[in-house]
Amino acid sequence: MKKFFFKSAKINEFRLWGLVSTMLGMLVMILGTAGIVFWGEAGRIVSAIFLVLGMIVLLASVVIYFWAGMMSTSATALQCPECNKQTKMLGKTDRCMFCKTMLTLDPNDATEFAQEEESHPAPSPTN
């Protein structure tokens, strides 16, 4: 039996990591700037190092967002059987971007996931 470790759609996971790296890069840059406040003239070196590190992390987030966008353009678009919304799917199995329903294009996996969902029902969305 295959395990599916993602709690949301794969594309949304990549976008989440892009957002996390953006926030981390800005935090590193802010902490570096705080070095000037705490150490005065000596803090300029610390500030410069942290600003460069923060910029590298921000550039990494740009790469992650670009990669997620490129994957999104080649993803299989289909209609979710649960919420009837148009969603995108990467690979053989993925989750709906809206209701988190397990989706698959492989008929052999469809019955397996259906039995797994019956044994562990998902909480209903509150809209």
N, C-alpha and C positions, 0 to 999 in steps of 0.2 A: 504494500500500500504506500502510495506517495504521500509525503507530508508537504503541506503548503505553508511556508513560514511567514508570508506577507499578510498583514492585517488589512491592507488596502490595495488598490490597483498598483501595479509595478511602476507605471508612469508617475503616479502620485508619490510613490516612495522616492524616486529620483528627484522630483521637484522638492520634496521635503528636505533631502540632504543638501540640495542647492541652497535652500533657505537657511538651513542650519549653518552651513559654511559661510554664508553672507553675514549672518549675525555674529559668528565667531570672529571673522575677519575685522568687523567693525569694533568688537569688544577688545581685540588685541591692539588695534590702533588707538582706542580711547585710553587703555591702560598705559600704552607707551607715551602718550601725551601727558598723562598724569605724572610720569617720571620727571618732567620739568618742574612741576609743582613741588614734588617731594625732595628732589635732589638739586634743584637749581641748575647751575652751569654743567655740572657733571651728569645731570639727567638728560642732556641733549643727545648724548651718544646712545643712551638707553632708548630715548624717544625715537631716534632715527632707526635703530634696529627693529623696534616694535612696529614702526610705521611700514617698513619694508616687508616684515613678516605678515602684517595684516593685509598689505596690498597683494601679496602672493596668495593668501587664502581667498581674498575677494576675486582674484583672477581665476582661481580654481572653481569658485562658485559659478562664474560665467561659463566656464567649460562644462560644468555639470548641467546647467540650464540649457546650453546649446545642445548637448548630447541628448537630454530628455526631449527637446523639441524635435530633433532629427528622428528619434525613435517614434515619437508621436505621429510624424508624417507617414511612416511606413507601417504603423500598427493597423491591425484588422479592426474595422469598425463594424459593430453589430448592435442589435437591439437586445437589451436585457430582458429575459423572460419574466422576471419578478416585478421590476418597476417600469418596464416598457420605455426606458430612456435609451438614447443612443450613447454607447460607450465604446471605448477602444480596448483592445486586448493584445498583449505581447506574449509571444510563445504559445505553447499548447494549452496552458491553464493560466487563468488570471482571475481577478475579482472585478465586479462592477464598480465603477468610480463613484457611484451614488449610493447603492444599497448594500454593497460589499458581498453580493451573492457570488458564489464560485461559478466561474464560466469555463467551458472547455470546448474545443473543436473536435476532440477525439471521442468517438462514441464509446470506446472501452472505458474511458475515465468517467464518462457521464454517470453511469450507474454507480460507480464506486463513490463519487462525490455525493450523489443523491442519498445513498445509504449513510454516509458519514454525516451529512447535514441532518438527517432524520434522528440520528442518535444524539447529536449535539445541536439542538435548534438555536438559531441566532436570535438575539433580542430584536424585537420589532422596532423599526425606526420611528422616532417621535417627530412628526412634521406638523 
